[in-house]
């Protein structure tokens, strides 16, 4: 893309997110454009050492070594700050780098920081006059955005004290995935599906985000968030809104987000009996031994923090009344996958079976694979060759990789949108608060947490949420 000249300021510039995701994504998006990156952190390193680290990060992502070194030397600088001090010196350095590289006063300020210091950092940016500049200023805030309803409201209030809503980009990297973005195209440009996308034709919808990784080195963080705050409130609920929303009046940021908020406001209060929580015990994933969650460094040996959740929600609106939406996610599961499964209703009469019960397996299932093998498949019944009337399910299949080759990384898409000023794929203030409104009571309730061995699909109790007792995705 051809972006306006700008300065990309990363607070947390030496962290894993910056090195592993942001720098490679920026290189892919604006490698030949007028972008200068200013990494900001408390580490005592200079420009040369930081440029070397940035070049190594780009090389690790697949950029040729010489190209990575040249780009980092030309487009990367570093500024050391005190962890708690004021940021007036940073403001002066930003102005100097801006002038040197002719950035036009345009700035992205990316908070690649621990969530616990978001509010304080925003206050310090505001006091240093960094919320406004000679050109445009945009601030990007990573998830989790708060850890319950009141903290989300407080963080929104802090942001709005210094930044206007049009400057704020609350990032959820799931929304940058091509397959997630395609949900709206799939629904609203294909009449055959939109005509069937309602309570008359759909029996239930399941959204599964399975992670094969355990919490690894994030034990202390996970103890503070748990699966409801880490995954359900954000990723799964964002996908839910895209699956369930009405067609917006226009394809614009506020029109799309208006419809997503309507879905959230239509969700019935979630009772405790509609939630099953779990925590993984020792087991095996991909042939490797995985220790129990309680044995991970930073985790309380008696912890009841859930690493798995299955939630049944009902959307009380005209389109979806009476259709259950099942959300499921967990750590240390058999393999990594994100899939939306739409189960269509059976035909009213079993025309090709003499036994009515034989129709139980003839539902059509639409599977939207969001990762890792992006695409979709539609399971339909066909007649086996011969004189019999035996039916066999077959899949009509589409693969993004087969059709288009390489798919841009989610951060590439989202950073390009930040630079273009497009907020469509970013979460608005009222979205965050409505989502936390749904899940804060569940986080605060003392719900039972069931054990499940690592390498399995979660506690068996989760099947109680489904009439047939069997999930459509995984196990």
N, C-alpha and C positions, 0 to 999 in steps of 0.2 A: 504494500500500500504506500501511497505518497502522503505522509503526514505533514502537518504544519511543523515548523521548527519548534522544539520544546525541550525542556529539561525534565528528566525523569528521576525524581528524588525518592530513594528507597530507604526508609527508616527500618533498620534491621538488615542492613546491606551485606553483612557477613554471614547471615543465617542460611540454613539449608534451603528454605523456600526460594530465596533470591538466587542462590547458585544453581540449584537443580531445576527450577521452573522459570523464574522471571527473566533472567539474563538470556537463556536460550530462546524463550518466546519473543523477547524484544528483538533479538538478532534476526529471527525469522521474519518478524513483522516490518522492521524498519532498518535492516542491515545497511542499506545504501542511502537512508534518509537522514534528515537533520535532527537526530536525537542524541542527546548527551545524558549519560547516566551518572548520577551522583550518589554513590553508596554512603550511607550514614550509619554509624554504629559507635559503640564505646571502646572497641578494640583499638589498641595502639599500633596501627599500621599506617603506612603512608600511601601516596598515590601509586608508586611503582609496585609495591607488594600487592596492593589491591588489584591493580591491572593484571598482574601475573595470575592471581587467583581467579579473576574473571575469565581470563583466556583459558585456563585449565578447565573451568566449568563449561565453557563453550566447546572445547575439544571433546570433553566427556559426552557431550550431547550429539556429537557427530560432525561438528564443524572442523574442517581441515586446520591443523595446528598453525600454519602460517597466517591463514585468514583470521583465525581467532585472535592471535597476538596483535595483528595490525589493527583490527577493529577495537580491541580493548585499549590499545595505546591511544587511539584517536578519540574514542567515544566514552571513556570511563574515567571518573575521578573519585576521590574518597575524602570524607570529612569526619573527623573524630568528634564526638560530643560526650558530655558528662551524662551519666544515667538519669540524674534528677535535676540538673541545672537548667537555667533558662536557655533559649535557643536563638538569642540575638546574634551570636557569632555565626551560627548556621545560616541565619537570614543574610548576613553580610556575604558569606561564601556563595550562597545561591545567587545573589545579585552579581557577584564577580564572575562566576562561571557562566551565568546567563549572558553577560556582556561579551565575555571572551569567545563564546561559541555561537553568538548571535541567535539565541533561542527565542527572541521576540517577547520575553516576559511570560511565555506560556509554560505552565508547570503541572506535572502530575506528582502528587505526594502519596506514596504507597506505604501503608502501615503494615509491613511484614514483621509484626511484633507479637509477643504474647498477649492474648486478649485482656489479661489483668491490667495492662498499662495503656490500653487504648484511650480511656477517658483522660488520664493525666497527660498523655502525649498530645491529644487534641487541644487541651487547655494551653499547653506550652507553645504549640504552633500558633494558636490564636493570639496569645500575649506577645509573640514575636512578630506579629503582623504578617504571618505566612498564609493566612486564609484567603488573602486577596493579593493580586499582583498586577503588574502593568498589562499583562494579557489575561488569558483564562487560567484559572486554578481549579484542579479537580483532585479530590482526595479519595483514595481507594482503601476500604476497610475490609479485612479478611473476616471469615467466620471463625468461631461462633460469635454472633452479634448479641452479646448478653448471655446470661445463663438461666434467666427466667423472665417473666413479664416485666417486673419492676426494673430490673437491670437494663433490659432493652429500652424501656422508656427513658431511663436516666441517660443512657448513652446517646439516644436520639436527641434528647434535650441538650446535651453537651455539644454534639455536632452542630445543631441548629443555632447555637449561641454564636458560632463563628462562620459556619458555612451554610449557604442556601441549599435546599434539597437538590436542585439541578447540578450542584457541584459534587454530590456525594454518590459514590459507587460502592454499594455493599456487594461484595463479590461472593458468589457461590460457584465454584468451578464446574459443578455439574451442569449449570445452565450454559456453559460454553461448549459442551460436547455437541458435535454435529448431529448425532442421533437424537439428542434431546431437543435441539432446535427444530429438527425435522418433524417432531410430533405435531406442530401446528400446521406445517405444510401437508403432512400426511392426512390430517383430519379435514382441513378446510379447503383443500384443492382436489380432493378425490370424493366425488358425490356418493360413490358406492359405500364408503365407510361413514361419511357424515350422516347419511340417511339412517344408518343402523346404530349410531352412537347415542343410545338413549335407553331408558328403562324398559321400553317395549321389546328391544332386541338383545340387550346385554343382561346376563344373569349375575355376573360379578366381575370385579377387576382386582388383580393382584399386582403389587409392585414389590419386587424383591431386589435388595442390594446386599449381596453376599460378599464378604471379604475373607480371603483365605489367610491373610496376615493376622497375627495376634496383635496385642497392643505394643509389643516390643519395648522400645525405650520410652514410651509415652505413658508409663504407668501413673505418674503423678498427675499429668494432665487429665487422663481418663478418669481418675478418681474424682476430679472436680466436675466433670461433665456427664459421664455415662452415655449410654447409647441414645437415650431420648434427646439429650441436648446436642450430641455430636452429629447424629445422622438423621433421626426421625424428624425433628423440628425443621431441619434445613433441607437436605437433599431429597428425602422421600416426599416431603410435603410439597416441595417445589415441583417435582414431577407430577404429583397428584393434581396440582392446580392446572398444569398444562393439559393433562388428560381430560379433566372435567370441565374446564372453562367453556363459556360461550364464545362465539366468534366476535372479536372486537370490531368496533365500527371502522377503524383503520388500523393498519399495521404500524403503529407508533408506540413509543415507550409507555406513555400514560394510558393509552387505550388498552393495551395488552395487560398492563398491571392492574388496571381497574377491574378487568374480568377475573383475574387471579384472586384479587381481594374479595370479590363477590363469592367465589367458591369457599374461601376460608370462613367467611361470615355465615355461610349456609351449613357448615358442618355442625352436626348435633354435638352437644356436650358428650365427651367420651367417658363412659362409666368404667370403673375398675375391672369389671368382669369382661370387658372387651379388650383387655391388655394382658399379654403374657410376656414376662421378662425372664431372662436367663443369664447365666454367667458360665463361661467355659471352664471346665476342669482339664486335667492333663489328658493328652491324647496325641494323635498323629495326623499331620496334614502333609500331603504329597510325600509320604514316606519319612518325614522328619518328625522327631518327637517335639511336642509343644508343651511347656510347663503350664500348670494351672494359672489362671489369672491372679489368684491370691499369692502366687510365688514370684510374680514379676516385681523387680525393684521399684520402689515408690508406691506400692500398693499395700494397704492395710491387710495383714494376714487374715483378719476376720471380715474383710470387705463384703458388702452386699451390693456393690455397684454393678448394674446390669451391663453386659456386653452384647446382649441379644434382646430384641423386642419384636413382638408381633402385635399389631394394633388393627382393630376393625372400626372403621368410621362409616357414618351414614351422612349423605349430603341431602339436606332437606330442601330441594328445589324441584322445579317442574321436570327437568331432564332426568334427574338421577334418583328421585324418590323411590325407596325400597331396594336399591342396588347397593350391596355391601362393597366397600373398598378395603382391601386387606393390605396392610403395609408390613413388610418384614425385612429385618436387617440383623446382621450379627458378625462378630469377629471369629476368626479361627474356624471357618466353615470349609467344606470340602474343596471348593474352588471359587475363584473370583467371578462374579457375574452380576450384571444389573439388567433386569428384564421386567417389562410390563406384559402381563398376560390378561387378555380380554376374553372371557368365556361367554359365547353367545348362547342364547336360549335354544333348547331343542325344538324341532318341529312339533306341532301339536298332535300329529298322528304319525305312528311308526308305519309308514306305507310299505316298506320293504322287509318287515319282520313279522313273523307270526306270533312272537312273544313280545309284548310291549316292553318288558324290562330290558330287552336287548338294545333298546335305543339309548340306554344310559351313557354309552360311549360315543354317541354320534354328535355331540356338541362340536361346533366349529370353534377353534381356538386361534386367536391372533396373538402372536408373540412378537413384541417389539424389543429387540436386543440392543441395549444402550451401550454395553461394554461387556467383554472385550471384543467380541466379533459383531460389530455394529451391522444392523440390518433388520429384517423382519421375515416372519414366515406365517402363512395362513394354513392351518390344518383343516382339510376338507375331506369328505367321504367320496370315494369312487367305487364303482362296481368292479369286482374281480372278473377277469375274462372267463368266459365259459357260460354255461346255462344257469348257473346258480344266481341267487340274488344276494350273495355275501358281499358285504361292504368292507372296505379297507381304508383307514385314514392315510392320506398322503399330504406332503407339505409343498406348498408353493413358496419359494424361497428367494430373497433378495439380499445381497451382500454389498455393503458400501465399498469394501476393499476390492472386490472383484470388479465393481462398476467404475470406481474412481481412483483406485490406487491409494496413495497416502492421504490420510485425513489429518487436518491441522489439529495440533494439541489444543485443549480447551483454553489454556492461558493465552495462546496466540490469538484466538478469536476474541477473548474478552479484553485483552490489552489493545487490540485494534479498535474495538468499540469505544474504549476509554479515550483513545486519541482522537476518534471521530466525534466524541460527544454523544454517543448513542447509548441510552440507559435501558433499552428494551430488555436486555438479559441480566439486569441488575435488580436487586431487591429494594423496594421502596420502604420508607419508614413504617407505613401502616401495615405492609405485608409482614414485617418482622414481628410487630406487636400482635397481630391477629394470630400468627402461628404460635407464639409463646402463650397467648391466651388459651389455646387448646391444650398445650402439653404441660404448662406449669402445675396445674392440679395433680397430674400424674407423677411428676417429678417429686412433688412435696408429699405425696401419699406414701404410706408404708406398704407397698405392694410386695407380694411374695416374689422371690427371685429363685428360679429353678436351675439346677446344675445340668450342663450338657457336656459331653466329652468333646474336646477339640477334634475337628475333622468330621463332625456330624452337622446336620441341618438344624440344630437348636433343640431345645427341650421338646419332648413329645407332646407336652401340654398345649403347644401352639396349634395343633390340629383341631383342638376343641372350638376354634373360631370359625371353622369351615364345616358346612353340613356334611360333606362327603368324607371329612377327616383326611383329606389329601391335598397338598399344595400342588398347583399346576407347574411351578418352576422348581427345579432341583428336587429335593426330597421332603 
